[in-house]
């Protein structure tokens, strides 16, 4: 009689050690440059290992089930053989395995068919490792990781998210802006999600909002049918291949076997959507400061055409929501400021406030998105179906004794606690003005050209109490906002030619 000496669950320390060894192995390979190369390499191998163990569970529950991956491409066919190494292994992966996975085809239109999920994920996956021997060492390390219990998956998910954070720090240099965990947790929490609601992040990145939404709702699950419906209701769109792969792995590690992710341009997806595609909740941090190509801009109605991505996302989301649908979205200060009858941003804000109840704007301190940007950001919460009567503002103060946040001293989730207490629950009851909160009637906002970049009236902002540095910073901010408006006007004139 033999016994399994492997622990029933994998300790966090042992997993961390294995992942560290995997990263050390990849550092030795000349084909990988930094975490932007190493994490995708590790992710698709982890995905195949996790997928293989899920397939084993499927086969146990239903002996008649048809495997999604055929021999000799299953993990157990090639990854578990330590003698399959060197150039032979590298050639198999490059020339056979990855093309096979990318070419899989399941039932047409069936988002839950594992073959469709696999083909979407592996469409742009490449093996970047040049050494077949180091590749074998890496596969051996991944083989040591097990996903057989919920504790194993939870521990691996925790470690994976810590690696994702490191990679996000590196990705910031390439213009990728990711939402810190405390911010997406707060946005999900204050959206008061319910089982049965469809939830979309049209700029899902590595899946932070979707995973947070799933974790918020999963404790309420009581039946297998509820779980299956939740899996299909948590949806994302991401056009870049690297974040798409990382989001797929992230969701798989959190228990979503067939992630409802689409790799497309979200603006085109939403503009081409039908009434049946509308959703109950949108949670998102869309890209801002970028410019969309002309073919995308032309999809929008005249008068709302701009190359600024954040405006296009906000406009598209308004049409993507069901009646009484809700949205929590991150927008920079420049988007709140845009005002005046000739400003496209002001027109989109007017559309927002006429079609939706923009009930709350949470103003974040500087540096929340460090190291990607020091631009201050805001969280907008609105519900479709009735016009805005008044907007409540709540300003999150910076930590005591500090002007903002840095990469080494990021925002903490408990800093949102006073705002959560003030919020007044799902019905937003008992809100009061004073301190960090104030209320502005919609008529005043409209009269001011839909400028939402409003300072806290309860803060002493007199010029004689402010430092020269603050005054210079405000002047720079104003100049940048003017440049943004001029760029928008130039793009508008170019579209009208």
Secondary structure, DSSP 8 states (H G I E B T S, - for coil): -----S-SS--HHHHHHHHHHHHHHHHT-TT--SHHHHHHHHHHHHHHHHHHHHHHHHHHH-TT---SS-TTSSHHHHTT-TTS-HHHHHHHIIIIIHHHHHT---STT-TT-HHHHHHHHTTS-------HHHHHHHHHHHHT---SSHHHHHHHHHHHHHHHHHHHHHHGGGT-----HHHHHHHHHTTT--TT--EEETT-TTTHHHHHHHHHHHTT--SHHHHHHHHHHEEEE--SHHHHHHHHHHHHHTT-SS-EEE-S-HHHHHHT--GGG-EEEEEE----S-B--HHHHTTS-TTS--SBHHHHHHHHHHHHEEEEEEEEEEEEHHHHH--STT-HHHHHHHHHHHHEEEEEEEE--TTTTTTT----EEEEEEEETS--SEEEEEE----TT-SS--SSS---GGGGHHHHHHHTTTTT-S---BTTEEEEEHHHHHHTTS------TTS---GGGS-HHHHHHHHHHHHHHHHHHHHHHHHHHHHH-
